Amino acid sequence: MSTSRIPDVSLSSPKSPSRGLWKSRFVVPLALFGVLTALLGVGLFLNPREIPSPLIGKAVPAFDLPSVKGRTLGLATRDLKGEVSLVNVFASWCVACREEHPILVDLARRQVVPIHGLNYKDKPDDAAAWLDKWGDPYTRTGADVDGRVGIDWGVYGVPETFVIDRDGRIAYKHIGPLTPEFVREKLTPMIERLRK
């Protein structure tokens, strides 16, 4: 009688290739999801008005703009040297610009700081009518009809306000409308520091 031999089957077999493939299919995407979630979580606590600008600390871009219709003084690089000043990017079609405009008018009335306007992608008649209706707080106002100067300044949208030091360098960029709190707590102290 012949006996057939039963093969020795061990319960502890080496890892199969399909098990490693299973890990890579689930572990890698799970790790990527964790990293993305962490980045988004950090982003929720950042202030979108304080997006860093690569122009901070650099000289204002070279430009020379004609005045807004009905105004006599345009705006150019040479006008932004010698004193601390603001450059406010605005447009008549901008709803948020109307929100911040009384703050600019008040700053000009109190002579806190010279304010220059960069009128961005606006129709000449609309810009003139807007300033006539709401008041003109600007010492000089340049008409950037095609938006090219705004691009050089790194403008994302309107309104934006740049703080310029006496050497003609961009010291700070504020995105969105100015608020009384921002003017009181951050802008005014910054202007005073830059003047020293």
Contacts in CASP RR format, 6 or more apart in sequence:
PFRMAT RR
TARGET T0000
AUTHOR 0000-0000-0000
METHOD contacts of the structure
MODEL  1
MSTSRIPDVSLSSPKSPSRGLWKSRFVVPLALFGVLTALLGVGLFLNPRE
IPSPLIGKAVPAFDLPSVKGRTLGLATRDLKGEVSLVNVFASWCVACREE
HPILVDLARRQVVPIHGLNYKDKPDDAAAWLDKWGDPYTRTGADVDGRVG
IDWGVYGVPETFVIDRDGRIAYKHIGPLTPEFVREKLTPMIERLRK
48 175 0 8 1.000
49 174 0 8 1.000
49 175 0 8 1.000
49 176 0 8 1.000
50 175 0 8 1.000
51 156 0 8 1.000
51 173 0 8 1.000
51 175 0 8 1.000
53 154 0 8 1.000
53 170 0 8 1.000
53 173 0 8 1.000
55 61 0 8 1.000
55 153 0 8 1.000
55 154 0 8 1.000
55 170 0 8 1.000
55 173 0 8 1.000
56 170 0 8 1.000
56 171 0 8 1.000
56 172 0 8 1.000
56 173 0 8 1.000
57 169 0 8 1.000
57 170 0 8 1.000
57 171 0 8 1.000
58 169 0 8 1.000
58 170 0 8 1.000
59 77 0 8 1.000
59 167 0 8 1.000
59 168 0 8 1.000
59 169 0 8 1.000
59 170 0 8 1.000
60 77 0 8 1.000
60 80 0 8 1.000
60 87 0 8 1.000
60 153 0 8 1.000
60 162 0 8 1.000
60 164 0 8 1.000
60 168 0 8 1.000
60 169 0 8 1.000
60 170 0 8 1.000
61 77 0 8 1.000
61 149 0 8 1.000
61 152 0 8 1.000
61 153 0 8 1.000
62 77 0 8 1.000
62 152 0 8 1.000
63 75 0 8 1.000
63 76 0 8 1.000
63 77 0 8 1.000
63 149 0 8 1.000
63 152 0 8 1.000
64 76 0 8 1.000
64 77 0 8 1.000
65 74 0 8 1.000
65 75 0 8 1.000
65 76 0 8 1.000
65 118 0 8 1.000
65 142 0 8 1.000
65 143 0 8 1.000
65 144 0 8 1.000
65 149 0 8 1.000
66 74 0 8 1.000
66 142 0 8 1.000
66 143 0 8 1.000
67 73 0 8 1.000
67 74 0 8 1.000
67 75 0 8 1.000
67 140 0 8 1.000
67 141 0 8 1.000
67 142 0 8 1.000
67 143 0 8 1.000
68 74 0 8 1.000
68 119 0 8 1.000
68 124 0 8 1.000
68 127 0 8 1.000
68 128 0 8 1.000
68 131 0 8 1.000
68 141 0 8 1.000
68 142 0 8 1.000
68 143 0 8 1.000
69 124 0 8 1.000
69 125 0 8 1.000
69 127 0 8 1.000
69 128 0 8 1.000
69 143 0 8 1.000
70 128 0 8 1.000
71 128 0 8 1.000
71 131 0 8 1.000
71 136 0 8 1.000
71 138 0 8 1.000
71 141 0 8 1.000
73 139 0 8 1.000
73 140 0 8 1.000
73 141 0 8 1.000
74 140 0 8 1.000
74 141 0 8 1.000
74 142 0 8 1.000
74 143 0 8 1.000
75 87 0 8 1.000
75 116 0 8 1.000
75 117 0 8 1.000
75 118 0 8 1.000
75 140 0 8 1.000
75 141 0 8 1.000
75 142 0 8 1.000
79 116 0 8 1.000
79 140 0 8 1.000
80 87 0 8 1.000
80 116 0 8 1.000
80 164 0 8 1.000
80 168 0 8 1.000
81 166 0 8 1.000
81 167 0 8 1.000
81 168 0 8 1.000
82 166 0 8 1.000
82 167 0 8 1.000
82 168 0 8 1.000
83 114 0 8 1.000
83 166 0 8 1.000
84 113 0 8 1.000
84 163 0 8 1.000
84 164 0 8 1.000
84 165 0 8 1.000
84 166 0 8 1.000
84 191 0 8 1.000
84 194 0 8 1.000
84 195 0 8 1.000
85 113 0 8 1.000
85 114 0 8 1.000
85 115 0 8 1.000
85 116 0 8 1.000
85 139 0 8 1.000
85 163 0 8 1.000
85 164 0 8 1.000
86 107 0 8 1.000
86 113 0 8 1.000
86 114 0 8 1.000
86 115 0 8 1.000
86 116 0 8 1.000
86 161 0 8 1.000
86 162 0 8 1.000
86 163 0 8 1.000
86 164 0 8 1.000
87 116 0 8 1.000
87 117 0 8 1.000
87 118 0 8 1.000
87 153 0 8 1.000
87 161 0 8 1.000
87 162 0 8 1.000
87 164 0 8 1.000
88 104 0 8 1.000
88 115 0 8 1.000
88 116 0 8 1.000
88 117 0 8 1.000
88 118 0 8 1.000
88 138 0 8 1.000
88 159 0 8 1.000
88 160 0 8 1.000
88 161 0 8 1.000
88 162 0 8 1.000
89 117 0 8 1.000
89 118 0 8 1.000
89 120 0 8 1.000
89 150 0 8 1.000
89 153 0 8 1.000
89 155 0 8 1.000
89 157 0 8 1.000
89 158 0 8 1.000
89 159 0 8 1.000
89 160 0 8 1.000
89 161 0 8 1.000
89 162 0 8 1.000
90 97 0 8 1.000
90 101 0 8 1.000
90 117 0 8 1.000
90 118 0 8 1.000
90 119 0 8 1.000
90 120 0 8 1.000
90 158 0 8 1.000
90 159 0 8 1.000
91 97 0 8 1.000
91 119 0 8 1.000
91 120 0 8 1.000
91 121 0 8 1.000
91 122 0 8 1.000
91 127 0 8 1.000
91 158 0 8 1.000
92 122 0 8 1.000
92 123 0 8 1.000
92 126 0 8 1.000
92 127 0 8 1.000
92 129 0 8 1.000
92 130 0 8 1.000
93 122 0 8 1.000
93 126 0 8 1.000
94 158 0 8 1.000
94 159 0 8 1.000
96 158 0 8 1.000
96 159 0 8 1.000
96 176 0 8 1.000
96 177 0 8 1.000
97 158 0 8 1.000
97 159 0 8 1.000
97 177 0 8 1.000
98 134 0 8 1.000
99 177 0 8 1.000
100 159 0 8 1.000
100 176 0 8 1.000
100 177 0 8 1.000
100 178 0 8 1.000
100 179 0 8 1.000
101 134 0 8 1.000
101 135 0 8 1.000
101 137 0 8 1.000
103 177 0 8 1.000
103 178 0 8 1.000
103 179 0 8 1.000
103 180 0 8 1.000
103 183 0 8 1.000
104 115 0 8 1.000
104 137 0 8 1.000
104 138 0 8 1.000
104 178 0 8 1.000
105 134 0 8 1.000
105 135 0 8 1.000
105 137 0 8 1.000
107 113 0 8 1.000
107 115 0 8 1.000
107 137 0 8 1.000
107 183 0 8 1.000
108 115 0 8 1.000
108 137 0 8 1.000
108 138 0 8 1.000
108 139 0 8 1.000
109 137 0 8 1.000
112 188 0 8 1.000
112 191 0 8 1.000
113 191 0 8 1.000
114 139 0 8 1.000
115 137 0 8 1.000
115 138 0 8 1.000
115 139 0 8 1.000
116 138 0 8 1.000
116 139 0 8 1.000
116 140 0 8 1.000
116 141 0 8 1.000
116 142 0 8 1.000
117 138 0 8 1.000
117 140 0 8 1.000
117 141 0 8 1.000
117 142 0 8 1.000
118 141 0 8 1.000
118 142 0 8 1.000
118 144 0 8 1.000
118 149 0 8 1.000
118 150 0 8 1.000
118 153 0 8 1.000
119 127 0 8 1.000
119 141 0 8 1.000
119 142 0 8 1.000
119 143 0 8 1.000
119 144 0 8 1.000
120 144 0 8 1.000
120 147 0 8 1.000
120 150 0 8 1.000
120 155 0 8 1.000
120 157 0 8 1.000
120 158 0 8 1.000
121 144 0 8 1.000
121 145 0 8 1.000
121 146 0 8 1.000
121 147 0 8 1.000
122 130 0 8 1.000
122 143 0 8 1.000
122 145 0 8 1.000
124 143 0 8 1.000
124 145 0 8 1.000
127 143 0 8 1.000
131 138 0 8 1.000
131 141 0 8 1.000
144 150 0 8 1.000
147 155 0 8 1.000
153 162 0 8 1.000
156 175 0 8 1.000
157 175 0 8 1.000
158 176 0 8 1.000
159 176 0 8 1.000
159 177 0 8 1.000
159 178 0 8 1.000
160 173 0 8 1.000
160 174 0 8 1.000
160 175 0 8 1.000
160 176 0 8 1.000
161 173 0 8 1.000
161 174 0 8 1.000
161 176 0 8 1.000
161 178 0 8 1.000
162 170 0 8 1.000
162 172 0 8 1.000
162 173 0 8 1.000
162 174 0 8 1.000
163 170 0 8 1.000
163 171 0 8 1.000
163 172 0 8 1.000
163 173 0 8 1.000
163 174 0 8 1.000
163 187 0 8 1.000
163 190 0 8 1.000
163 191 0 8 1.000
163 194 0 8 1.000
164 170 0 8 1.000
164 171 0 8 1.000
165 171 0 8 1.000
165 194 0 8 1.000
166 194 0 8 1.000
166 195 0 8 1.000
171 190 0 8 1.000
171 194 0 8 1.000
172 190 0 8 1.000
174 182 0 8 1.000
174 187 0 8 1.000
178 187 0 8 1.000
END
